[in-house]
Structures are given as structure tokens and as C-alpha cells.
Amino acid sequence: MSALNRWFHKVHDIPRTGIKQHREASPELCAEIAKELEVPGCHELIADYRIRNAGRGRFELSGWVSASFTRTCVVSLEPIEETVREPLDCAFVPSDQLPASQADEEEALSVEDLEPISHDKIEAGRIIYETIAASIDPYPRAPDATLDTPLEPGVDDAESPHPFAALARLKASDADPS
């Protein structure tokens, strides 16, 4: 469960003209998000979005989310900073309006992201959390980080190992009939 699940809107509280929302995560909420994402730190999370009542029980959410994190470089293990900024764009529909079959789902999802309205709530926080979780780099690397791999003993620099070096040696030994 995401700490951002507290960011929701009751369907009955959204006026026909829709709502605009600006949300900033508190330091405590940022700490919870960092823990959930298993990153050293989340310094800021800001979401600006609008929920528009599209009629027939359908609501459209659009806007932006931005967040800044401290990450650990996968090469040097040094802390690095990462910032993400991603669009938010999906529609919430009553569960009975979701596609019933795989074919219907593929057709519907090729057009837009459909999310269920559960317990008469628009779960904006869940969408925001999923967006940032999918946007952070799975292998963060500092721009100047290099991985120095030592050569195998007895291999000179000209014969530097490459992914197919062992295969090339095997092929060469099969071709030599001596």
C-alpha cells in the first residue's frame, strides 16, 4: 500500500465543472515514499492535476507529477540525485464499464488508460505513486562513473575480452585440424 493512497477524491465531492489540485508531499510522506520505493531519500514530490467530470460516471485525470530522489549509483555506490517529471493522463470509470474480455481490454487500453472507481473514490495518489515508481531509473548511474574490469591473467590489452571471445577461441580450435 502506498503512502499516497491518502490522496483521493470522493466522486460525490467533485463538481460538474471538475477540480484543480496542487499537492506537495510533506517531509514525513516523502520519507514513507522513499522507504516504499527502496531509495535512500525522496526530497520532494509535487503533483498538479485536474479531475474533470466527463459524465456517465466517468472522470478524467490529467496533469503532471515531479519528484526528486537521492539514489545510489550502481557502479560507484555513491549517492546521486535523480529528478523525474511525468504526465498524468487516465480516465476513471465505474467497474461495470471496464472491458470484460482480453480483446476488449486490448482495444480499450490502446486508446487510453482506464482505472476503476473503487469505493466511490478517484485514487489520484495511486496513479501518482505508480507513475513515479515506473519512472525512476532502475539502474541509476552517475554520469562520470566507470566500471574498471581487470583483464584476465595472460591476456594483453590487444586481446581484450569481449562477449564472444570464448566462442571465437572455441571456433578457432575446431577449425584447426592439428
N, C-alpha and C positions, 0 to 999 in steps of 0.2 A: 504494500500500500504506500502510495506516495504522500509525502507531507503536503503536497499541493492539492490533494483531494478536498481540502477545506475551501478551495477556490471554486465555488459552484454558484449557480443561479437557479432559483426556483422558477419553473416555467410560468407560473401564475403571477410572478413579480415582474416579468418582462413586458413592458408596454407595447402596444401595436407598433409604435414608432421605433422600437428597439432601444438598446442601451449602448453607451460607450463606457469602457472601463480602462483605468490605468492602475496597474498593481505592481507593487515593489515588495519583494520578499524581505522580511526582517532578518537581522543577523542570525537569530535563532533558527528561522526557517531555512536560511542558506546553509547553516551547519547541518540540519537534517537532510537537505538535498545532497550535500557533499557526501554524507555517510551513505545514503541510498545509492548514489552513483559510484561509490568507492573511489573517490578522488580526494586528494589532500585538502582542497578547500573550494568553496563557492563564495565569491565575494559580492556578487550582485546578480539579481535576476529581476528583470523588468518585463512586463507584458502590457502591451497596448492593443486592445481589441474591441471589436464591436459585435454585438449579437443582434441580428435582425430577425424579426418575426416574419417569416415567409408565408404564413397561412397554412391551414390544414394540419396544424400541429408541428410544422417544420420550422426549424430555426437555423440560421446561417451564421457561423462564427468566422470572422476574418480579422487579420491584424498582424502583429509582429511580437516576437519574444527575443530578448537578448540576455545573455548571461556571461559572466566571466569566472574562470576557474583557475586554480593552481593545479597543475598536473605534474606527473613525474616522467621525465624523458626516458624512453625505453632503452636508449643507448648509454647515456651518461649517468642516469638515475638522479640528475639534478632537477630541482623544481623549475618549471616553466609556466608561463601564463598562456591561457587559451581563451579566446572570446568567440562566442557563437551569436549569430543573428539570423533568425529564420522566420519565414512567413507562417502564419496560421490561416488555414483555409479548410473548413469542413462544414458539413451540414448535420444537424441532429434531427432525427426523425423518431416517431413512436416505434416501438419494437415491431408492431404488426406491419409497418411499412418497409422493414428491412427485406432484402431479397431472400427468398425462401430456398432456392437451389444454387448449386455451384455456378451453373451457367448464368443465372440471373445476377449472382454476385459479381461475376467477372464483368458482365456488361455494365452493371451499375458502378462498379469501382473504377472502370476505365474512364468514367465521366467525372466522378467526384468521390471524396471520402465521405462515407456515411457512418454516423455514430448513433448508437441508440440513446434515447432519452430514458434514463433509469430513475425510478422513484421520483418522477416529475422534476428532475434536475438536469440542467445543462452542466456537464462536468468539464468546465473550461480548464481547471487545474490539471486534470488527467491528460488532456491534449497538450498543454504546455509542457508538462513533465516528459511525455513521450517524445515530443519534438526535440527538446534539448538532449534527452538521452540518446536519441538516434543521430544527433548532430555532432556530438563530441568525437574527437579523433580517437579511434580505438588503440592506436599506437602513436601517442604523442612523441614528437622528436624535436629537440632543439635545432634551430637552423644550422648551427655550426658543429653539431655532434657527428663524430665519425666513429666507425667501428673498425679498429685495427685488428685484423686477423693475422696471426703469425703464420708463416709458411711452414709446410711440413718439413721435417728434418731431411736434408739431402736434396731439396728442390730449390733450384736457383730462381731468381726473380723472373727470368725469361720464361720459365716453365710454370709460372704462377698458376695455382689450381683454379679451375673453373668448374661449373656444374657438371660438365660432361668429360672431365679429364680422365676419370677411371674408365669410362666407357671407351674413350679413344685409345687408352693403353690396351684394353682387352681386345679391341678390334685389331689393333696393330699386331698383337701377339698371335691372333688367329690367322692373319694374313701371311705371317712369316712361317713357311713350311719347314724350317730347320729343326 
